[in-house]
Amino acid sequence: MQSLPIELKRLCVEFLEENDREVDRYDENDHSEAFEALKALRLVNHEIGSLATEVLFRTAVLERRDDSREKLAALIQSKYCRNVKCVVIKDSDYDDFEVDDPGEEMEVTETYTRALASLCRFPNLQELCLEFDKACAADAYLDMEVNQTINYRSAILSTIFKAVQGLKTLKVLSIKNLQDHMDRQILDSEVFRSIRSRLSGLHLQITTEDVEQHSLDFAAIHRGFTIDLPELWLKPVLPHLTHLTLYSYTCMWGLYPFVDFREVGTFPCLQSLSFGNWTIAHDWQIDWILSHGSTLKQLLLDDCFIIAALRMADDDDMAKLNFPGLKIDNAGGRYHKLVSLRWHRVLDLFRSTLTHLEHFALRSSEYGENHWDVDDFDRRYKLANESNIDNDHYNVYNCGSVPCWLDLPGVVKNSRQDKEDWIEFTGGGQDDTEALGRLMDVVNKRGRNTV
């Protein structure tokens, strides 16, 4: 290894860091074999030791525990403070699973506030990652008890934004379990505008009230996705964003709650786009992705479904937003829509139009009762394609079921108590699999040539 050029040595050392993140990305107490190997490399010689030190102290983690705050304070006072490029704030007491008893409501303590305010002491900070609890609730929903109220989350965001406002080096912001509808005063403040104006990377996993199996009845989910996401997050970063991630762990989004990317526009510099739990039924949704053909190098679609059939209620806005000219079915009192879009047509368009694409993944986790237990937000860049595409990449929407999103091979139409009429639809079958193969042949070849 000592005979290698410095650039290759650096890649070898950084590979150990990437491997370490696959074990548990930001657990400061999880000292894996890769972590121990990085520590051992510091003893090899000055050059390799410097590289290992650079990687070991690249990421700092702050948790709510007293010992974590003390470690952060010690790091700030040390000579390694300048090595820190990324700070991860794990403001959550739970991993990604359901918690029946959330415990007591969290408070923003003075010592925790001081720790968050100290983020300004990292002079070379480039990336900030914040993780909240998954469980959230609007103030109006009094029966839902959560650890982290809107006021708590707002206080944390406000403190962090004020702390990093002056760091001109900060370019990437990642928020896991951002509550769908937050305080607009914070997100529209001069402080956040200053931070937002220099972001090249924005990565959001949006969480929603998880009641009655991902209910769509709350106003906050629609306000957050349909209005706040485009207006407060996407449009302001349009001219300069290069990397964008949009996930939701608690709901399917895109159609309902509705996000109209036509109103956002094309990101002129976008190189990487990652979507999780995004739903597709319109050509214009695909056209929006294709509009980035001159810049896009990476496209990752994680649990993103084409919705082949829809049964929509007459008392919500889904049909009005997505299919404004659709007529209600007088017999069933519902709106019904069959969608002709199939993956083989989409994938062939990606192949012919996204001429700079070097990394593509289309993945569907096992749908069913465990579907909502799968959270790949932190692992999105490691996603791999299945060997074929089947009906798992298609879905239906049925307003008469709980949950509404179903992986059934049909949709109820003209449903009444005494009669159910099923309309069968088929996926793309072998055509989809062959189209994926054609796309990956081109993408993989382009990726190898780039390397």
C-alpha positions in Angstrom: 0.0 0.0 0.0 2.9 2.4 0.7 4.0 2.4 -2.9 0.6 3.6 -4.1 0.0 7.2 -5.2 -1.6 9.4 -2.5 -4.9 9.5 -4.4 -5.2 5.7 -4.3 -4.2 5.5 -0.6 -6.9 8.0 0.2 -9.5 5.9 -1.7 -8.5 2.8 0.3 -8.9 4.6 3.6 -12.2 6.1 2.6 -13.5 2.7 1.5 -13.1 1.6 5.1 -15.2 4.5 6.3 -18.0 3.6 3.7 -17.9 0.0 4.9 -18.2 1.2 8.5 -21.3 3.2 7.7 -22.9 0.1 6.3 -22.7 -1.5 9.8 -24.4 1.3 11.6 -23.9 4.6 9.9 -23.8 7.0 12.8 -23.7 5.0 16.0 -20.8 6.5 18.0 -20.8 3.5 20.3 -20.6 0.9 17.5 -16.9 0.3 17.0 -16.9 -2.1 14.0 -13.9 -3.9 12.6 -13.6 -1.1 10.0 -13.5 1.5 12.7 -10.7 -0.4 14.5 -8.8 -0.8 11.2 -8.9 3.0 10.7 -7.5 3.4 14.2 -4.7 0.9 13.5 -3.8 2.7 10.2 -2.9 5.8 12.2 0.2 3.8 13.5 1.5 2.8 10.0 3.4 5.9 9.1 2.8 9.7 9.0 1.2 9.8 5.5 -1.3 7.0 6.0 -1.8 8.0 9.6 -2.8 11.5 8.5 -5.3 10.1 6.0 -6.8 7.8 8.6 -7.1 10.6 11.1 -8.8 12.7 8.5 -11.4 10.0 7.9 -11.8 9.1 11.6 -12.7 12.6 12.6 -14.6 13.5 9.4 -18.0 12.9 11.1 -19.0 13.9 14.6 -22.2 12.6 16.3 -24.3 14.4 18.9 -26.9 12.6 20.8 -29.1 13.9 23.7 -27.1 12.0 26.3 -24.7 13.9 28.7 -21.7 11.9 27.7 -22.3 12.6 24.0 -22.4 16.4 24.7 -19.2 16.1 26.6 -17.5 14.2 23.8 -18.6 16.9 21.3 -17.3 19.7 23.6 -13.9 17.9 23.9 -13.7 17.4 20.1 -14.3 21.2 19.6 -11.5 22.0 21.9 -9.1 19.5 20.3 -6.8 19.9 17.3 -9.1 17.5 15.3 -11.9 20.0 15.2 -10.8 21.2 11.8 -11.2 17.7 10.4 -14.9 17.6 11.0 -16.8 17.9 7.8 -20.1 16.3 8.8 -22.1 16.6 12.1 -24.9 14.1 12.7 -27.5 15.1 15.4 -29.5 12.0 16.5 -32.4 13.8 18.3 -34.3 10.5 18.7 -34.6 8.0 21.5 -35.8 5.3 19.2 -34.8 3.3 16.2 -37.1 3.0 13.2 -39.8 0.8 14.7 -43.2 1.4 16.2 -43.2 2.6 19.8 -46.5 1.9 21.7 -45.5 4.0 24.7 -43.6 7.1 23.6 -42.8 8.2 27.2 -42.7 11.7 28.4 -42.7 14.8 26.2 -39.2 16.0 25.4 -37.9 19.3 26.6 -35.1 21.4 25.1 -32.7 21.7 28.0 -30.2 24.5 28.5 -27.2 22.1 28.2 -28.6 20.6 25.0 -29.2 24.0 23.6 -25.6 25.0 24.3 -24.4 21.8 22.5 -26.4 22.6 19.4 -25.3 26.2 19.5 -21.6 25.0 19.5 -22.0 23.7 15.9 -20.6 27.1 14.7 -17.2 26.1 16.2 -16.6 23.6 13.4 -14.9 25.8 10.8 -14.9 23.3 7.9 -18.4 21.9 8.4 -19.9 20.9 5.0 -22.8 18.6 5.9 -25.4 18.6 8.6 -27.6 15.6 9.3 -30.5 15.8 11.8 -32.7 12.9 12.8 -36.0 13.4 14.7 -38.4 10.7 16.0 -40.7 9.2 13.4 -43.8 9.7 15.5 -45.3 13.2 15.2 -48.7 14.9 15.7 -50.3 18.2 14.9 -51.3 20.4 17.9 -54.9 20.0 17.0 -54.8 16.2 17.4 -55.0 15.9 21.2 -55.4 12.2 21.4 -52.0 11.5 19.8 -49.2 11.5 22.4 -45.7 11.9 21.0 -42.3 12.7 22.5 -41.5 15.5 20.1 -44.2 18.1 19.7 -44.2 20.7 17.0 -42.9 23.2 19.5 -40.0 21.0 20.4 -39.1 20.3 16.8 -39.4 24.0 16.0 -37.1 24.9 18.9 -34.5 22.4 17.8 -34.5 23.6 14.1 -34.4 27.3 15.2 -31.4 26.7 17.4 -29.5 24.7 14.8 -30.2 27.1 12.0 -29.0 30.1 14.1 -25.9 28.2 15.0 -24.8 27.3 11.5 -26.0 30.4 9.7 -22.6 31.9 9.6 -20.8 28.8 8.3 -20.3 29.5 4.6 -18.8 26.1 4.2 -22.1 24.3 4.9 -23.5 22.9 1.6 -25.5 19.8 2.5 -28.6 19.6 4.7 -30.2 16.2 5.6 -33.3 15.9 7.8 -34.7 12.5 8.7 -38.3 12.5 10.0 -39.0 16.1 9.2 -42.6 16.7 10.3 -44.9 17.3 7.3 -46.2 20.8 8.2 -43.8 22.9 10.3 -43.7 26.5 11.5 -43.4 28.6 8.4 -41.8 31.4 10.4 -38.7 29.3 10.8 -38.6 28.0 7.3 -39.3 31.5 5.8 -36.9 33.3 8.2 -33.9 35.3 7.0 -31.7 32.8 9.0 -32.9 29.8 7.0 -33.0 31.7 3.8 -29.3 32.4 4.2 -28.5 28.7 4.8 -30.8 27.5 2.0 -29.3 29.9 -0.5 -25.9 28.0 -0.5 -27.1 24.4 -0.4 -26.0 22.1 -3.1 -27.5 19.0 -1.4 -30.9 18.6 0.2 -32.1 15.3 1.6 -35.5 15.1 3.3 -37.4 12.2 4.8 -40.8 13.5 5.7 -42.9 11.9 8.5 -46.6 12.2 9.0 -49.2 11.5 11.7 -49.3 7.7 11.8 -52.8 7.0 12.9 -55.3 4.4 11.6 -52.7 2.9 9.3 -51.3 6.0 7.6 -54.5 8.0 7.5 -54.8 10.7 4.8 -57.5 12.6 6.6 -55.2 15.2 8.4 -54.8 18.6 6.8 -51.1 18.8 7.8 -50.0 16.0 5.5 -51.5 17.8 2.5 -50.3 21.2 3.5 -46.8 19.9 4.1 -46.4 18.0 0.8 -48.6 20.1 -1.6 -47.7 23.6 -0.4 -44.7 23.7 2.0 -42.4 21.2 0.2 -42.5 23.1 -3.2 -42.6 26.6 -1.7 -40.3 26.5 1.2 -37.8 23.7 0.2 -37.6 23.1 -3.5 -38.3 26.3 -5.4 -35.7 28.4 -3.4 -32.9 25.9 -4.1 -33.8 25.4 -7.8 -30.9 27.3 -9.3 -28.1 25.6 -7.4 -29.1 22.2 -6.1 -27.1 19.2 -7.4 -28.3 16.4 -5.1 -31.9 15.9 -4.0 -33.5 13.2 -1.9 -37.2 13.1 -1.1 -38.6 10.2 1.0 -41.5 9.5 3.3 -41.4 6.6 5.8 -45.0 6.9 6.8 -47.0 7.6 3.6 -47.1 7.2 -0.1 -46.8 10.6 -1.7 -46.9 12.2 -5.2 -50.5 11.6 -6.0 -52.1 12.0 -2.6 -50.7 13.9 -0.9 -50.2 15.7 -4.2 -46.9 17.2 -5.3 -46.9 19.0 -8.6 -43.3 19.1 -9.9 -44.5 21.1 -12.9 -44.9 24.0 -10.5 -41.4 23.5 -9.1 -39.6 23.4 -12.5 -36.4 21.9 -13.7 -33.3 22.0 -11.5 -30.6 23.2 -14.0 -27.7 21.6 -12.0 -29.2 18.4 -10.7 -26.9 15.4 -10.8 -28.5 13.0 -8.3 -32.2 12.4 -7.6 -33.5 9.9 -5.0 -37.2 9.2 -4.4 -38.7 6.9 -1.8 -42.4 5.9 -1.7 -43.3 8.1 -4.6 -46.4 7.3 -6.6 -46.8 7.7 -10.3 -49.8 7.9 -12.6 -49.0 10.8 -15.0 -46.8 11.2 -18.0 -45.9 14.7 -16.8 -44.2 13.1 -13.7 -41.9 11.1 -15.9 -41.4 14.2 -18.2 -40.2 16.1 -15.2 -37.5 13.6 -14.5 -36.6 13.6 -18.2 -36.2 17.4 -18.2 -33.0 16.8 -16.2 -31.4 14.7 -19.0 -28.6 17.2 -19.6 -27.2 16.9 -16.0 -28.6 13.8 -14.2 -26.1 11.1 -13.4 -27.9 9.2 -10.7 -31.5 8.2 -10.4 -32.7 6.0 -7.5 -36.4 5.0 -7.2 -37.0 3.1 -3.9 -40.5 1.7 -3.4 -41.8 4.0 -6.2 -44.9 2.6 -7.8 -46.9 3.1 -10.9 -50.5 3.3 -9.8 -52.3 1.4 -12.5 -55.9 1.7 -11.1 -57.6 4.1 -8.8 -60.9 4.3 -7.0 -61.3 7.7 -5.4 -63.9 9.2 -3.0 -66.1 12.1 -4.0 -65.4 13.9 -0.7 -61.6 14.4 -1.0 -59.4 16.2 -3.4 -57.5 13.3 -5.0 -59.5 13.1 -8.2 -59.8 16.9 -8.5 -56.0 17.4 -8.2 -54.9 14.5 -10.4 -57.7 14.0 -12.9 -59.7 17.3 -12.9 -61.8 16.3 -15.9 -62.8 12.9 -14.5 -66.6 12.3 -14.1 -68.0 10.6 -11.0 -69.5 7.1 -11.5 -73.1 7.6 -10.6 -73.6 3.9 -9.9 -70.9 3.6 -7.3 -70.6 7.3 -6.2 -66.9 7.2 -6.8 -64.3 8.3 -9.3 -62.5 5.5 -11.2 -59.4 5.7 -13.3 -57.3 3.1 -15.1 -53.7 4.2 -16.0 -52.0 3.0 -19.1 -48.5 3.9 -18.0 -46.1 0.9 -17.7 -42.5 0.6 -16.6 -41.2 -0.6 -19.9 -42.2 2.7 -21.6 -40.7 4.7 -18.7 -37.4 2.8 -18.7 -37.0 3.1 -22.4 -37.5 6.8 -22.1 -34.9 7.0 -19.3 -32.5 5.1 -21.6 -33.0 7.4 -24.6 -33.3 10.7 -22.8 -31.1 10.6 -19.6 -27.9 10.5 -21.6 -25.6 11.1 -18.7 -27.0 8.5 -16.3 -24.3 6.4 -14.6 -26.2 4.9 -11.7 -29.8 3.7 -11.7 -31.8 1.6 -9.2 -35.5 0.6 -9.2 -36.3 -1.4 -6.1 -39.4 -2.6 -4.4 -39.3 -4.0 -0.9 -41.7 -6.7 0.1 -45.1 -5.1 0.3 -47.5 -6.1 3.1 -47.6 -5.8 6.8 -43.8 -5.3 7.0 -43.6 -2.7 4.2 -43.6 0.2 6.6 -40.8 -1.4 8.6 -38.3 -0.9 5.7 -36.5 2.4 5.9 -33.7 2.7 3.4 -33.2 6.5 3.5 -29.7 6.1 4.9 -28.8 3.3 2.5 -30.3 4.7 -0.6 -27.0 5.0 -2.5 -26.3 1.3 -2.0 -29.6 0.1 -3.5 -29.4 -2.5 -6.2 -31.8 -3.6 -8.9 -33.8 -6.8 -8.9 -33.2 -9.1 -11.8 -36.7 -8.6 -13.1 -39.7 -6.4 -12.6 -43.1 -7.9 -11.6 -46.3 -6.5 -10.2 -44.5 -5.5 -7.0 -43.6 -2.3 -8.9 -47.3 -1.5 -9.5 -50.0 -0.6 -7.1 -53.6 0.4 -6.8 -55.4 3.0 -4.8 -58.8 2.1 -3.3 -60.5 4.7 -1.1 -62.7 2.1 0.4 -59.9 0.1 2.1 -57.5 0.7 5.0 -54.8 1.3 4.0 -55.8 2.8 0.7 -52.7 1.7 -1.2 -52.9 -1.9 -2.1 -50.8 -4.4 -4.1 -53.8 -6.3 -5.4 -54.2 -7.3 -9.0 -57.3 -5.1 -9.5 -59.4 -2.4 -8.1 -63.0 -2.4 -7.0 -65.3 -0.4 -9.2 -69.0 0.3 -8.7 -68.7 -1.2 -5.2 -71.9 -1.6 -3.3 -72.9 -3.7 -0.3 -74.6 -6.3 -2.6 -72.1 -6.2 -5.5 -68.4 -5.9 -6.1 -67.1 -5.6 -9.7 -63.3 -6.1 -10.1 -61.4 -4.8 -13.0 -58.2 -6.7 -13.7 -55.1 -5.0 -14.8 -51.7 -6.4 -15.7 -48.2 -5.1 -15.2 -45.6 -4.9 -17.9 -44.4 -8.5 -17.4 -41.5 -9.5 -19.5 -41.5 -6.2 -21.4 -40.6 -4.4 -18.1 -37.8 -6.8 -17.4 -36.3 -6.5 -20.9 -36.6 -2.7 -20.7 -34.7 -2.7 -17.4 -32.0 -4.8 -19.0 -31.6 -2.5 -21.9 -31.3 0.5 -19.6 -28.8 -1.1 -17.3 -26.6 -2.2 -20.2 -26.2 1.4 -21.2 -25.9 2.8 -17.7 -23.4 0.2 -16.5 -21.2 0.8 -19.6 -21.3 4.5 -19.1 -20.4 4.1 -15.4 -17.4 1.9 -16.3 -16.2 4.4 -18.8 -16.4 7.2 -16.3 -14.3 5.3 -13.7 
